[in-house]
Each structure stands twice: as C-alpha cells, then as structure tokens.
C-alpha cells in the first residue's frame, strides 16, 4: 500500500517532521506512532477503515434520496435541509423568535425602546 511506503520513507526524517507544526500534524494524522510500534496492527486498522469507507459508500450509492436521485449528493442535500429546518435549543426553528420577548427585541432594534415597563 502507498501509505506503508510513505511511512517507511518518513522514518529517516521523523525528528525533522516532529519539529515542525505541519509535520507533526501529518505524522499524527497518518498514525505514525502506531505504525512504528506495531506495523501489523496498523495495517489491520487501515484495512478495517478501508472496508468501512467502502461499506458506507455502497450504502449511500444504493439508497434513494428524497430528490429521487441516487448517490451521495442528494443525501448531503437532505442532511443540509434537515439541519436548516431543525429547531434550536429554545424549540423554535432557526431565525424565528417567539413570544413577547421577541416583540420586545424587535422594538428595541427599531429604536422604540422596551415595550414593557
């Protein structure tokens, strides 16, 4: 696998990479310490991650989306719409305020001052 070859090549320059912010982030992202400590375990973890990605890709490609299209783009759009229409912690949809407090806030914004004593 390409990642294995890359990590093998990085062993010789590990100290230089750890000294830089981006290098240490890259080593962390590629799980270099795990690779160094136990290469067979790292390889098994990479294989499991690949299988998981493939399973979810197949699932998303096979599902019919609300727009009637198959594939990931429709699923992303549906998720975005669900998030947009989801209620906030207060219970009202985003951008909607309810009750006297909302009226008061609108009055204050318009320069009319508080609507209650």
NUGUMI-628480 format. One record per residue: x, y, z of N, C-alpha, C, O, CB in turn. Coordinates in steps of 0.05 Angstrom, whole numbers, plus 5000, padded with zeros to 4 digits. Glycine has a CB too. Layout:
! residues N
- X, Y, Z, X, Y, Z, X, Y, Z, X, Y, Z, X, Y, Z
...
//
This chain:
! residues 117
- 5017, 4976, 5000, 5000, 5000, 5000, 5018, 5025, 5000, 5040, 5025, 5010, 4981, 5000, 5025
- 5008, 5046, 4988, 5023, 5071, 4986, 5029, 5083, 5013, 5052, 5093, 5018, 5008, 5091, 4969
- 5010, 5083, 5032, 5015, 5095, 5058, 5038, 5081, 5072, 5054, 5094, 5086, 4989, 5093, 5075
- 5040, 5055, 5070, 5062, 5040, 5082, 5089, 5049, 5071, 5108, 5053, 5086, 5058, 5010, 5078
- 5090, 5052, 5045, 5115, 5061, 5032, 5122, 5089, 5041, 5146, 5095, 5047, 5113, 5060, 5001
- 5102, 5106, 5043, 5107, 5134, 5052, 5118, 5134, 5081, 5137, 5148, 5087, 5081, 5151, 5050
- 5105, 5119, 5098, 5113, 5119, 5126, 5141, 5107, 5130, 5156, 5116, 5147, 5093, 5104, 5143
- 5147, 5087, 5114, 5174, 5076, 5114, 5195, 5097, 5107, 5216, 5099, 5119, 5176, 5051, 5095
- 5189, 5113, 5086, 5207, 5134, 5077, 5209, 5156, 5098, 5230, 5168, 5100, 5197, 5145, 5050
- 5188, 5161, 5113, 5188, 5183, 5133, 5204, 5175, 5158, 5211, 5193, 5174, 5160, 5190, 5140
- 5209, 5150, 5163, 5224, 5142, 5187, 5250, 5157, 5189, 5258, 5165, 5211, 5229, 5112, 5186
- 5264, 5161, 5167, 5291, 5173, 5168, 5290, 5203, 5174, 5310, 5215, 5183, 5305, 5169, 5142
- 5267, 5216, 5169, 5265, 5245, 5174, 5245, 5251, 5196, 5235, 5274, 5198, 5258, 5259, 5148
- 5238, 5232, 5212, 5218, 5235, 5233, 5224, 5258, 5251, 5206, 5274, 5257, 5215, 5210, 5249
- 5249, 5261, 5261, 5255, 5282, 5280, 5251, 5310, 5268, 5241, 5328, 5282, 5284, 5279, 5290
- 5258, 5313, 5243, 5253, 5339, 5230, 5224, 5345, 5226, 5215, 5368, 5229, 5267, 5339, 5203
- 5208, 5325, 5220, 5179, 5329, 5218, 5166, 5335, 5244, 5149, 5353, 5246, 5166, 5303, 5206
- 5175, 5322, 5265, 5163, 5328, 5292, 5169, 5356, 5301, 5155, 5368, 5317, 5174, 5308, 5312
- 5191, 5368, 5291, 5199, 5395, 5299, 5181, 5416, 5286, 5180, 5438, 5296, 5228, 5400, 5292
- 5168, 5409, 5264, 5150, 5428, 5251, 5121, 5423, 5258, 5113, 5400, 5263, 5154, 5428, 5221
- 5105, 5444, 5259, 5077, 5441, 5266, 5062, 5424, 5245, 5047, 5406, 5253, 5063, 5469, 5267
- 5067, 5429, 5220, 5053, 5414, 5199, 5063, 5385, 5197, 5047, 5367, 5192, 5057, 5427, 5172
- 5089, 5381, 5201, 5100, 5354, 5201, 5089, 5337, 5223, 5082, 5313, 5219, 5130, 5355, 5203
- 5087, 5348, 5247, 5077, 5332, 5269, 5047, 5326, 5266, 5037, 5305, 5273, 5081, 5347, 5296
- 5032, 5345, 5254, 5004, 5340, 5248, 5001, 5318, 5227, 4983, 5301, 5230, 4990, 5366, 5238
- 5018, 5318, 5207, 5017, 5297, 5187, 5023, 5270, 5199, 5009, 5250, 5194, 5037, 5303, 5164
- 5044, 5268, 5216, 5051, 5243, 5229, 5027, 5233, 5246, 5022, 5209, 5246, 5076, 5246, 5246
- 5015, 5251, 5260, 4992, 5244, 5276, 4969, 5234, 5259, 4957, 5213, 5266, 4983, 5268, 5293
- 4963, 5248, 5238, 4941, 5241, 5220, 4945, 5213, 5208, 4926, 5198, 5204, 4937, 5262, 5198
- 4970, 5207, 5201, 4976, 5181, 5189, 4981, 5159, 5210, 4987, 5137, 5203, 5001, 5184, 5171
- 4979, 5166, 5235, 4983, 5148, 5258, 5011, 5135, 5257, 5014, 5111, 5259, 4961, 5126, 5257
- 5031, 5152, 5253, 5058, 5143, 5251, 5068, 5128, 5275, 5082, 5108, 5273, 5076, 5167, 5245
- 5061, 5138, 5299, 5070, 5124, 5324, 5059, 5095, 5325, 5073, 5077, 5333, 5061, 5140, 5349
- 5034, 5092, 5317, 5022, 5065, 5316, 5037, 5048, 5296, 5043, 5024, 5301, 4992, 5067, 5309
- 5043, 5059, 5273, 5058, 5045, 5252, 5085, 5036, 5262, 5093, 5013, 5258, 5061, 5063, 5227
- 5099, 5054, 5276, 5126, 5047, 5286, 5125, 5026, 5308, 5141, 5007, 5308, 5139, 5072, 5298
- 5105, 5027, 5325, 5103, 5009, 5348, 5094, 4981, 5339, 5104, 4961, 5349, 5084, 5020, 5369
- 5075, 4980, 5321, 5064, 4954, 5313, 5053, 4956, 5284, 5029, 4962, 5281, 5042, 4945, 5333
- 5070, 4950, 5265, 5062, 4954, 5237, 5039, 4935, 5229, 5022, 4944, 5213, 5086, 4949, 5219
- 5038, 4911, 5239, 5017, 4893, 5231, 4990, 4903, 5242, 4969, 4900, 5228, 5022, 4864, 5241
- 4989, 4913, 5266, 4965, 4924, 5277, 4956, 4949, 5262, 4932, 4953, 5256, 4969, 4932, 5307
- 4975, 4966, 5254, 4969, 4990, 5238, 4957, 4982, 5211, 4938, 4994, 5202, 4995, 5007, 5234
- 4969, 4961, 5198, 4959, 4952, 5173, 4930, 4941, 5175, 4914, 4946, 5158, 4978, 4930, 5162
- 4925, 4926, 5197, 4898, 4916, 5201, 4878, 4938, 5205, 4856, 4937, 5196, 4898, 4896, 5225
- 4886, 4959, 5220, 4869, 4982, 5225, 4863, 4997, 5199, 4841, 5006, 5194, 4882, 5001, 5245
- 4883, 5000, 5182, 4879, 5013, 5156, 4860, 4997, 5138, 4843, 5008, 5125, 4906, 5016, 5141
- 4863, 4970, 5139, 4845, 4953, 5123, 4816, 4955, 5133, 4797, 4956, 5117, 4854, 4924, 5124
- 4812, 4957, 5159, 4786, 4959, 5171, 4774, 4986, 5163, 4750, 4988, 5156, 4786, 4956, 5201
- 4789, 5008, 5164, 4780, 5034, 5156, 4771, 5035, 5127, 4751, 5047, 5119, 4801, 5056, 5162
- 4787, 5021, 5110, 4780, 5020, 5081, 4754, 5005, 5077, 4737, 5014, 5061, 4803, 5006, 5066
- 4750, 4982, 5090, 4725, 4967, 5088, 4702, 4984, 5097, 4680, 4983, 5085, 4727, 4941, 5104
- 4705, 4999, 5119, 4684, 5015, 5130, 4676, 5037, 5110, 4652, 5042, 5105, 4692, 5028, 5156
- 4696, 5050, 5098, 4691, 5071, 5078, 4676, 5059, 5054, 4657, 5071, 5044, 4717, 5084, 5068
- 4684, 5036, 5045, 4671, 5023, 5022, 4643, 5015, 5028, 4625, 5018, 5011, 4687, 4999, 5013
- 4638, 5005, 5052, 4611, 4998, 5060, 4592, 5022, 5060, 4570, 5020, 5050, 4611, 4984, 5088
- 4601, 5044, 5072, 4585, 5068, 5073, 4581, 5079, 5045, 4559, 5089, 5039, 4596, 5089, 5091
- 4601, 5079, 5028, 4598, 5089, 5001, 4578, 5073, 4986, 4561, 5084, 4971, 4626, 5088, 4986
- 4579, 5046, 4989, 4559, 5029, 4975, 4531, 5034, 4986, 4512, 5034, 4971, 4567, 4999, 4979
- 4529, 5038, 5012, 4503, 5043, 5024, 4491, 5070, 5014, 4468, 5071, 5006, 4505, 5044, 5055
- 4508, 5090, 5013, 4498, 5116, 5004, 4492, 5116, 4974, 4473, 5129, 4965, 4519, 5138, 5009
- 4507, 5101, 4958, 4502, 5100, 4930, 4477, 5084, 4923, 4464, 5088, 4903, 4526, 5087, 4915
- 4470, 5065, 4940, 4447, 5048, 4935, 4421, 5060, 4945, 4399, 5052, 4936, 4451, 5021, 4947
- 4422, 5078, 4964, 4397, 5090, 4975, 4385, 5110, 4956, 4399, 5126, 4943, 4403, 5102, 5002
- 4359, 5110, 4955, 4344, 5130, 4940, 4342, 5154, 4958, 4334, 5152, 4981, 4315, 5120, 4931
- 4348, 5178, 4947, 4347, 5202, 4963, 4321, 5216, 4960, 4306, 5210, 4941, 4370, 5221, 4955
- 4314, 5235, 4977, 4288, 5249, 4975, 4285, 5263, 4948, 4262, 5267, 4939, 4286, 5270, 4997
- 4306, 5271, 4935, 4304, 5285, 4909, 4298, 5265, 4886, 4295, 5273, 4863, 4329, 5301, 4903
- 4298, 5239, 4893, 4293, 5219, 4872, 4318, 5210, 4858, 4317, 5192, 4841, 4274, 5230, 4852
- 4341, 5221, 4866, 4366, 5213, 4853, 4380, 5194, 4872, 4376, 5194, 4896, 4384, 5238, 4847
- 4397, 5177, 4860, 4414, 5160, 4876, 4441, 5174, 4880, 4449, 5190, 4863, 4418, 5132, 4863
- 4454, 5168, 4902, 4480, 5178, 4906, 4483, 5196, 4930, 4464, 5201, 4944, 4489, 5193, 4882
- 4507, 5204, 4934, 4514, 5219, 4959, 4505, 5248, 4958, 4498, 5259, 4979, 4544, 5218, 4963
- 4505, 5261, 4934, 4498, 5289, 4933, 4470, 5295, 4944, 4466, 5314, 4958, 4500, 5299, 4904
- 4451, 5278, 4937, 4424, 5282, 4947, 4422, 5277, 4977, 4408, 5291, 4991, 4405, 5263, 4933
- 4438, 5258, 4987, 4438, 5253, 5016, 4449, 5277, 5031, 4440, 5284, 5053, 4454, 5228, 5022
- 4469, 5289, 5020, 4481, 5313, 5033, 4461, 5335, 5032, 4458, 5350, 5052, 4507, 5321, 5018
- 4447, 5339, 5011, 4427, 5360, 5009, 4404, 5355, 5029, 4395, 5374, 5042, 4415, 5361, 4981
- 4396, 5330, 5032, 4375, 5324, 5051, 4385, 5330, 5080, 4370, 5340, 5096, 4366, 5295, 5049
- 4410, 5323, 5085, 4421, 5328, 5112, 4422, 5358, 5117, 4417, 5367, 5139, 4448, 5315, 5115
- 4430, 5374, 5097, 4432, 5403, 5100, 4404, 5414, 5105, 4401, 5432, 5122, 4444, 5415, 5075
- 4384, 5405, 5091, 4357, 5415, 5095, 4347, 5408, 5123, 4333, 5424, 5135, 4338, 5403, 5073
- 4353, 5384, 5132, 4344, 5375, 5158, 4357, 5393, 5180, 4343, 5401, 5199, 4350, 5346, 5163
- 4382, 5399, 5177, 4396, 5416, 5196, 4385, 5444, 5196, 4381, 5456, 5217, 4426, 5417, 5190
- 4379, 5454, 5172, 4369, 5481, 5169, 4341, 5484, 5182, 4336, 5504, 5195, 4367, 5489, 5139
- 4324, 5463, 5179, 4297, 5464, 5190, 4295, 5454, 5219, 4274, 5455, 5231, 4279, 5448, 5172
- 4317, 5445, 5230, 4317, 5434, 5257, 4312, 5456, 5277, 4322, 5478, 5274, 4343, 5419, 5263
- 4297, 5450, 5298, 4293, 5470, 5319, 4319, 5476, 5334, 4337, 5459, 5336, 4271, 5461, 5338
- 4320, 5500, 5344, 4343, 5508, 5361, 4338, 5497, 5389, 4318, 5483, 5393, 4347, 5539, 5361
- 4357, 5502, 5407, 4353, 5492, 5434, 4328, 5504, 5447, 4316, 5491, 5464, 4377, 5500, 5451
- 4320, 5528, 5439, 4296, 5540, 5451, 4271, 5528, 5439, 4249, 5533, 5450, 4296, 5570, 5445
- 4273, 5512, 5418, 4249, 5499, 5407, 4238, 5511, 5382, 4222, 5499, 5368, 4228, 5498, 5428
- 4246, 5535, 5375, 4236, 5549, 5351, 4256, 5543, 5328, 4280, 5541, 5333, 4233, 5579, 5356
- 4246, 5542, 5304, 4265, 5539, 5281, 4284, 5562, 5280, 4278, 5584, 5290, 4249, 5537, 5255
- 4307, 5557, 5269, 4328, 5578, 5267, 4317, 5603, 5255, 4302, 5602, 5235, 4352, 5568, 5251
- 4324, 5626, 5267, 4316, 5652, 5256, 4288, 5660, 5264, 4280, 5682, 5257, 4318, 5651, 5226
- 4274, 5644, 5279, 4247, 5651, 5287, 4247, 5654, 5317, 4255, 5636, 5332, 4226, 5629, 5278
- 4237, 5677, 5326, 4234, 5681, 5355, 4205, 5682, 5362, 4189, 5692, 5346, 4249, 5708, 5364
- 4198, 5672, 5386, 4170, 5671, 5393, 4165, 5688, 5418, 4183, 5693, 5433, 4162, 5642, 5399
- 4140, 5697, 5420, 4131, 5709, 5445, 4137, 5738, 5449, 4147, 5751, 5430, 4141, 5694, 5467
- 4130, 5748, 5473, 4133, 5776, 5480, 4162, 5785, 5479, 4168, 5807, 5471, 4122, 5782, 5507
- 4180, 5768, 5486, 4209, 5775, 5486, 4218, 5781, 5458, 4233, 5800, 5454, 4226, 5752, 5498
- 4208, 5766, 5438, 4216, 5772, 5410, 4205, 5799, 5402, 4218, 5814, 5388, 4205, 5749, 5392
- 4180, 5805, 5410, 4168, 5831, 5403, 4184, 5853, 5416, 4189, 5874, 5403, 4139, 5832, 5412
- 4192, 5849, 5441, 4208, 5869, 5455, 4235, 5874, 5441, 4243, 5897, 5438, 4212, 5861, 5484
- 4247, 5852, 5433, 4273, 5854, 5420, 4271, 5869, 5393, 4288, 5885, 5385, 4286, 5827, 5416
- 4249, 5863, 5379, 4244, 5877, 5353, 4240, 5907, 5357, 4250, 5923, 5342, 4220, 5865, 5338
- 4225, 5914, 5378, 4220, 5942, 5384, 4246, 5956, 5391, 4251, 5978, 5381, 4201, 5945, 5408
- 4262, 5944, 5408, 4288, 5956, 5415, 4306, 5960, 5391, 4320, 5980, 5389, 4302, 5939, 5436
- 4306, 5941, 5373, 4322, 5943, 5349, 4313, 5966, 5331, 4329, 5980, 5318, 4322, 5917, 5333
- 4287, 5971, 5331, 4276, 5991, 5315, 4277, 6019, 5328, 4267, 6039, 5316, 4247, 5984, 5308
- 4288, 6021, 5352, 4291, 6046, 5366, 4267, 6055, 5381, 4266, 6078, 5389, 4298, 6067, 5346
- 4248, 6037, 5386, 4224, 6045, 5401, 4227, 6040, 5431, 4208, 6045, 5446, 4200, 6030, 5390
- 4249, 6029, 5440, 4253, 6024, 5468, 4238, 5999, 5477, 4223, 5987, 5461, 4244, 6047, 5485
- 4240, 5992, 5502, 4227, 5968, 5512, 4197, 5971, 5511, 4186, 5993, 5517, 4236, 5961, 5541
- 4182, 5950, 5505, 4153, 5951, 5503, 4140, 5944, 5529, 4115, 5945, 5531, 4143, 5933, 5481
- 4155, 5938, 5550, 4144, 5932, 5576, 4156, 5950, 5597, 4179, 5960, 5593, 4148, 5902, 5583
- 4142, 5955, 5619, 4153, 5974, 5639, 4176, 5964, 5654, 4187, 5978, 5671, 4132, 5980, 5659
//
